[in-house]
Amino acid sequence: MLKLKTKWFDKWAKKQTVTDRLLLETIENVSNQLGTNNLGSGLFKVRTPKIGKGKRGGIRTFLVYKESEKAIFVYGFSKNKKDNLDKNELKYFKKLAKDLLAIENSEYERLISLGNFKEIEEK
């Protein structure tokens, strides 16, 4: 399975101290349908814990997901900064999800080498 994060998400996650280990747990939660909201078009909203705070005081991450194929983190925010995506943001991210799912895995190798995406490290 391809496990990626966008360049923007990677920078944001570092500021929020969201580790690759937490992202891998989040992907597992999506696989098991735990604490997730399927927003349609392959876009999922997931509660992701912050270190030392748990899911409740944590963050919301948005990922594009297709079982056994792709998991791509595209956006996130702290729950205390924002409640949810607005209607236009949701529309945008659903379109983005469709577009990202249409890209062949081999093309992602090129996009990673260009710095547009970063692989999630399994440690």
N, C-alpha and C positions, 0 to 999 in steps of 0.2 A: 504494500500500500504506500502511495505517495503521501508524505506528511510534510506540509510546507507552511510558511507564513510569509506574508507580503513584507516588503522592505519597510513600509510604514508601520505595520503591526509589530515587527521585530523591534524597532526603536521604541515604540510605545510600551511594549511588554517589558523591556529592560528598565524603563523609568518606573514601572509599576511593580518591579521585582517578581515578574511572572516568569518562572523558569520553564525550560523545555520539558522537564519532568512533569510539571503541572499541566502543560499543554497535552502531553501524552495521556495523562489521566482524564483530561477533558474529552479527548477523542474516544477513549474507552467508555466514558459516560454516554456519549452520543451513540456508540455502538450498542450499548445496553439500555438506551432510552431513559437515562437517569438525569433528572434536573435539566431537561432540554425542552426547547420549543421548536417544533418544525414549522418554519415560516413559509414553506413552499419553495419550489424551484431549486431545491438542494441547499437552501440557506437555513442554518440552525442558530438559535440564540441559546447560549449555554452559560449557566452560572459557573464561574471558575473561582476557586478560592485564592485569596492572597495569603502569603506566608504569615502565619500567626493570627489570621482573622477568620478563616473558614469561609464557606460559601455565602453565608448571610451578609457578612460585611465585605464581601469580595467585589468582584467585577463581573461584567457581562461581556462575553466574547461572542463574536459572530464568525461562523465558519461555514465554508462551502464543503459539503460532504456527500460522497457517494460510497456506499458500503463496499468495503474490500478494494476500493480503487483510489480514492482521493480524499484528503482532509486538508483544507487550506484556510488558515486563519486570516481574516481580512479586516476586522475591525474590533474595537473594544472600548469600553468606558467604565469608570467607577460608578457604582450605584449611587453614591452620594452626589455625583456631579450631574447625572442625567437619569431619567426614568426609563425611557425607551426611544426607539427611532421614530422620527415623525414620518408621515405618509410618503413624502417625497424621498426621504432617505431609504425607506423600506423598498420602494419601487426601484431605486437605483441599485441597491444591494441584491435584489432578486435578479435583475438583469445581469449584474456582474456574475452572480452565481451560475447562471445559465451559460454565460460566455466562458467562464473558467472550466466548467465541466465539459465543454465542447473541445477544449484543447487536448491534444494527444499527449500522453505522458512523455514521449520522446522530446516534444517541443519544450517541456518544462526544464529539461536538462540545459537547453540553450538559454532559457530565461533565468535560470539560476546562475549560469556563468556570466550573464550580463548584470547580475546584482538585483534583479527585480523581485526575486523570491529567495528565501533561505530555507534550507532543509532543517527540520526539527531533529535535533540530536537525540538518539536513543542511547542512554548511558546505563 
